[in-house]
Amino acid sequence: MKSDTIWIPPNLPDTIPQGDMPGDRIQIGEAHTAKANVIFPQLNKLLVSIRNGNPYQRAVVAVCGGSGVGKSETASLLTYYFRQAGIGSYTLSGDNYPYRIPRYNDAERLNIFRRSGIRALVQNGLYTQARGNLVRAFQRGDRDADPALVDENEWMSVYQREGRAALADYLGSPAEIDFNELNAIISQFKNGAKSIFLKRMGREETELWYEEVDFSDVNVMVIEWTHANSDHLLGVDVPVLLNSTPAETLAHRKARHRDGSTDSPFTSMVLTLEQQQLKAQAIKAKLIVSRSGKLLSYPEYCQMMEA
């Protein structure tokens, strides 16, 4: 498809190929289609010169965003649209590349928060046996990250502040994620590799393997991942940010719980920290799309996030 051709979205079949994260099941809705329909023609224009500048006519697109914003669905649609336009494409999930399977990584995140919080109490002369017992009670109830605890236990502000800082340093960092492996994959792809062994990570210790993927007819790699716009990820040509304001994210998370419950305080902390990272990296995004499917300039994005 030429960059100046008026693009008409193709009809969608009942199912389309999706990303390569084992166990993922995408459900494409009108909101995802609306976003992809806005992104694709702009993305195709951006990729013309980028692909022409690569001896193998290859480019890498990153689709990033927070929880529930539709990264997997939108990336899968973009890959489908590229293929329908005669441009080979593949969707790679960054969720295959943490060092630990999900439950172990979740446990490590929690351990970092709690270990750093307790140490901060000791280092600041705030730790006593009674407070230690109270902290353990909060932990057993998964309440130790709840800001409301500070109202009656002011010293917990130190625990939460330092635990949160340590957690922020870990999330999306090379300590959590094997960026070297991802960067090597991107390098191989852009240097014309006809096939690449890609990692597959399930949810159990035995669910780790590699699959040789044929890239001989692939021109665009679409990486879908929360951290796809990270400074640690090298070789991305066009970062695309699917934006969701904190209020929109919260509303989405609540809607996903049928009983009306909300996330645990710790999960809310993780999501908030990830949103802050996305915001700090947003200036690098070449395309920003709101949750409603509107293309945003960076100043418009900043204004929306401050509202």
Salt bridges, closest charged atoms under 4 A:
ASP20 OD2 - ARG200 NH1 3.16
ASP142 OD1 - ARG114 NH2 3.56
ASP144 OD2 - ARG114 NE 2.96
GLU162 OE2 - ARG161 NE 2.99
GLU176 OE2 - ARG109 NE 2.81
GLU204 OE1 - ARG103 NH1 3.19
GLU205 OE1 - ARG103 NH2 3.22
GLU211 OE1 - ARG200 NE 3.46
ASP231 OD1 - LYS284 NZ 2.50
ASP237 OD1 - LYS190 NZ 2.97
ASP263 OD2 - ARG253 NE 2.90
ASP263 OD1 - HIS257 NE2 3.39
GLU274 OE2 - ARG109 NH2 3.88
GLU306 OE2 - LYS279 NZ 2.76
